[in-house]
Amino acid sequence: MEMSDLAAKHCVPCRGGVPPLKGEPLRTLSAQVAGWEVIDEHHITKTYKFPDFQTALDFVNKVGAIAEEQGHHPDLLLTWGRVDVKTYTHKINGLTESDFILAAKIDKLA
């Protein structure tokens, strides 16, 4: 599956009761989103760099719009010329396919 395939999907609301991704299924999805780092099989992170604060802020606002549309909300840290993104599925305190879908959608904005 290509990154664009993930980006074309929609995040599915997690109602809990499903196990977080681990092992091979996690590695398979991770391989589809370049530059995202899997941390302790719990969350994924990526840093985006920009030439100035305004461009970084504009990116954050675009990410926020996609997050609202998808109903899946990452943690965003905005600093001058940089945005750190961290996402996981809070309901199960781990990763689901939706986290990788959101990551692919965010990558398309950058």
Contacts in CASP RR format, 6 or more apart in sequence:
PFRMAT RR
TARGET T0000
AUTHOR 0000-0000-0000
METHOD contacts of the structure
MODEL  1
MEMSDLAAKHCVPCRGGVPPLKGEPLRTLSAQVAGWEVIDEHHITKTYKF
PDFQTALDFVNKVGAIAEEQGHHPDLLLTWGRVDVKTYTHKINGLTESDF
ILAAKIDKLA
1 32 0 8 1.000
2 32 0 8 1.000
3 32 0 8 1.000
3 33 0 8 1.000
3 34 0 8 1.000
3 104 0 8 1.000
3 107 0 8 1.000
4 104 0 8 1.000
5 32 0 8 1.000
6 29 0 8 1.000
6 32 0 8 1.000
6 33 0 8 1.000
6 100 0 8 1.000
6 101 0 8 1.000
6 103 0 8 1.000
6 104 0 8 1.000
7 101 0 8 1.000
7 104 0 8 1.000
7 105 0 8 1.000
7 107 0 8 1.000
7 108 0 8 1.000
9 97 0 8 1.000
9 101 0 8 1.000
10 70 0 8 1.000
10 101 0 8 1.000
11 70 0 8 1.000
11 71 0 8 1.000
11 72 0 8 1.000
11 98 0 8 1.000
11 101 0 8 1.000
11 102 0 8 1.000
12 96 0 8 1.000
12 97 0 8 1.000
12 98 0 8 1.000
13 71 0 8 1.000
13 72 0 8 1.000
14 89 0 8 1.000
14 91 0 8 1.000
14 92 0 8 1.000
14 96 0 8 1.000
14 98 0 8 1.000
15 91 0 8 1.000
16 91 0 8 1.000
16 92 0 8 1.000
17 92 0 8 1.000
18 92 0 8 1.000
18 96 0 8 1.000
19 92 0 8 1.000
20 41 0 8 1.000
20 42 0 8 1.000
20 89 0 8 1.000
20 92 0 8 1.000
20 93 0 8 1.000
20 94 0 8 1.000
20 95 0 8 1.000
20 96 0 8 1.000
21 29 0 8 1.000
21 41 0 8 1.000
21 94 0 8 1.000
21 95 0 8 1.000
21 96 0 8 1.000
21 97 0 8 1.000
22 41 0 8 1.000
23 41 0 8 1.000
26 38 0 8 1.000
26 41 0 8 1.000
26 95 0 8 1.000
29 95 0 8 1.000
29 97 0 8 1.000
29 100 0 8 1.000
30 36 0 8 1.000
30 38 0 8 1.000
30 44 0 8 1.000
30 100 0 8 1.000
32 100 0 8 1.000
32 104 0 8 1.000
33 44 0 8 1.000
33 46 0 8 1.000
33 100 0 8 1.000
33 103 0 8 1.000
33 104 0 8 1.000
33 107 0 8 1.000
34 107 0 8 1.000
35 46 0 8 1.000
36 44 0 8 1.000
36 45 0 8 1.000
36 46 0 8 1.000
36 100 0 8 1.000
36 103 0 8 1.000
37 44 0 8 1.000
37 45 0 8 1.000
37 46 0 8 1.000
38 44 0 8 1.000
38 95 0 8 1.000
39 45 0 8 1.000
41 94 0 8 1.000
41 95 0 8 1.000
42 88 0 8 1.000
42 93 0 8 1.000
42 94 0 8 1.000
42 95 0 8 1.000
43 86 0 8 1.000
43 87 0 8 1.000
43 88 0 8 1.000
43 94 0 8 1.000
43 95 0 8 1.000
43 99 0 8 1.000
44 86 0 8 1.000
44 87 0 8 1.000
44 88 0 8 1.000
44 95 0 8 1.000
44 99 0 8 1.000
44 100 0 8 1.000
44 103 0 8 1.000
45 84 0 8 1.000
45 85 0 8 1.000
45 86 0 8 1.000
46 84 0 8 1.000
46 85 0 8 1.000
46 103 0 8 1.000
46 106 0 8 1.000
46 107 0 8 1.000
47 82 0 8 1.000
47 83 0 8 1.000
47 84 0 8 1.000
47 85 0 8 1.000
48 56 0 8 1.000
48 59 0 8 1.000
48 82 0 8 1.000
48 83 0 8 1.000
48 85 0 8 1.000
48 110 0 8 1.000
49 81 0 8 1.000
49 82 0 8 1.000
50 56 0 8 1.000
50 59 0 8 1.000
50 81 0 8 1.000
50 82 0 8 1.000
50 83 0 8 1.000
51 81 0 8 1.000
52 80 0 8 1.000
52 81 0 8 1.000
53 80 0 8 1.000
53 81 0 8 1.000
55 81 0 8 1.000
56 78 0 8 1.000
56 79 0 8 1.000
56 80 0 8 1.000
56 81 0 8 1.000
56 82 0 8 1.000
56 83 0 8 1.000
57 78 0 8 1.000
59 83 0 8 1.000
59 109 0 8 1.000
59 110 0 8 1.000
60 76 0 8 1.000
60 78 0 8 1.000
60 83 0 8 1.000
62 109 0 8 1.000
63 74 0 8 1.000
63 76 0 8 1.000
63 83 0 8 1.000
63 85 0 8 1.000
63 106 0 8 1.000
63 109 0 8 1.000
64 73 0 8 1.000
64 76 0 8 1.000
66 102 0 8 1.000
66 105 0 8 1.000
66 106 0 8 1.000
66 109 0 8 1.000
67 73 0 8 1.000
67 74 0 8 1.000
67 102 0 8 1.000
70 98 0 8 1.000
70 101 0 8 1.000
70 102 0 8 1.000
70 105 0 8 1.000
72 87 0 8 1.000
72 89 0 8 1.000
72 98 0 8 1.000
72 99 0 8 1.000
72 101 0 8 1.000
72 102 0 8 1.000
74 85 0 8 1.000
74 86 0 8 1.000
74 87 0 8 1.000
74 102 0 8 1.000
74 106 0 8 1.000
75 85 0 8 1.000
75 86 0 8 1.000
75 87 0 8 1.000
76 83 0 8 1.000
76 84 0 8 1.000
76 85 0 8 1.000
77 83 0 8 1.000
77 84 0 8 1.000
77 86 0 8 1.000
85 103 0 8 1.000
85 106 0 8 1.000
87 99 0 8 1.000
87 102 0 8 1.000
87 103 0 8 1.000
88 94 0 8 1.000
88 95 0 8 1.000
88 99 0 8 1.000
89 95 0 8 1.000
89 96 0 8 1.000
89 98 0 8 1.000
89 99 0 8 1.000
END
